[in-house]
Every structure is written in C-alpha cells, then in structure tokens.
Amino acid sequence: MLNQKRQYLHLGLILIGILLAAVGSYSNDAKWLLKPPGLRPLESPATIIPASHQYLNRKVELPPYRNAAGTPLKGWARTFIKTRRFSSDQSAWIFYRPSDLRQTKVIRNSGRPASLRIWPVGATLILEGYKGEAKLVEIELMTKQAPASASGSDPFFAVDWNYARFTPEGAWSLSPQKLTECHQCHSIAFRLTGDLVFTPFR
C-alpha cells in the first residue's frame, strides 16, 4: 500500500513537471524556433537555396518611435498603406528608420521581382494596424538579427527576423499561433521583394 502511494506521488510529481514545462515553453518566447524560407547567396542573390537552419524568435521591447500625436520621433519616418491582409477595411502606418533603408542592398534582377531589397542586420520596422483609418487595433514589430552561426566568411545574406506583437496600449500580445502566422505570411515576401518585408519602399 505504501509503495502504491509512493508510485502515485511520483506520478503526480512527473505530471506537474510536464505541465510546468509546457507552461514555460509557452511563455518563454526565446524558445520559439523559426525556419527561414531560404537563403540567398551573396554572389548570386537571385538564386534561392532552401534553408537548413532554425533560429530563435527573441522577445523584444517596443522602442519609442512616435509621439502621442503619431508624429515619428527623431530618426524615424513613416509610410501609409491603404489596405492590408486582403481586407478592404484595414489600413496601416509603417514606421521605419531612414538609416536602415539607406543601408538596404537593392539588387537588379533579370526575372521577377525586377529588383531585390535586402535589409541590413538590426533593421527595425513597426506596423500600426487600423480598422478603417482611425481605430488602432494592433502594433507589430519586425527586427532583423544576425544568425547565431554567422561568421566573416558566411556566404549568405542574413534572413533571420524577430516578430513581436503588442496591444494598442503597448502590452506584449504575441502567441505561438500568431507567431507562426506572421512567419508563414512573411515567408511569401522572400520571393516577392527579396527579403521578408512586403512593402517595397520604392
């Protein structure tokens, strides 16, 4: 009888451990693994090589980028998008740093797209999503990071992007399901613009 109680106690402790591990993995954003859609060689960027590595989506804070009136702070600019996400009643302001845009590498392409725009490591873009053109419903952030395996002889452009999502009040609100959605959707941009950013910034 005593052995049976010990077995139940041991089993209970194991189950509690599994539940705690599950909760920890759910809340620990740095453990969410992402896989880039492909790799572009430095010498032949129009060529796409399937990616074989994974990278961590790290939790990032929302940086100061505009004032209460919506005007970009120093070092930031913005561009307006009338519709987004296949919905006619959504719009967005995209805030970006002109210094990041100046560092992008624009590569002419003989096929489609006509040019590739590769963003530099450290680039940060913030998207404010609106219902119509007035009601702020979400804030999303993308920032490009250097691959953990990067070296001076790495022959590929970096393609590791962090994703973050916040409420209109600035509280973190990215779930694993939403992260997967962000990653899968932006992977489409890889073939449309050359990097994981849809907006061409012409």
C-alpha positions, 0 to 999 in steps of 0.5 A: 500500500505504501509503495502504491502511494509512493508510485502515485506521488511520483506520478503526480510529481512527473505530471506537474513537471510536464505541465510546468514545462509546457507552461514555460515553453509557452511563455518563454518566447526565446524558445520559439524556433523559426525556419527561414524560407531560404537563403540567398547567396551573396554572389548570386542573390537571385538564386534561392537555396532552401534553408537548413537552419532554425533560429530563435524568435527573441522577445523584444521591447517596443522602442519609442518611435512616435509621439502621442500625436503619431508624429515619428520621433527623431530618426524615424519616418513613416509610410501609409498603406491603404489596405492590408491582409486582403481586407478592404477595411484595414489600413496601416502606418509603417514606421521605419528608420531612414538609416536602415533603408539607406543601408538596404542592398537593392539588387537588379534582377533579370526575372521577377521581382525586377529588383531585390531589397535586402535589409541590413542586420538590426533593421527595425520596422513597426506596423500600426494596424487600423480598422478603417483609418482611425481605430488602432487595433494592433502594433507589430514589430519586425527586427532583423538579427544576425544568425547565431552561426554567422561568421566573416566568411558566411556566404549568405545574406542574413534572413533571420527576423524577430516578430513581436506583437503588442496591444494598442496600449503597448502590452506584449500580445504575441502567441505561438499561433500568431507567431507562426502566422506572421512567419508563414505570411512573411515567408511569401515576401522572400520571393516577392521583394527579396527579403521578408518585408512586403512593402517595397519602399520604392 
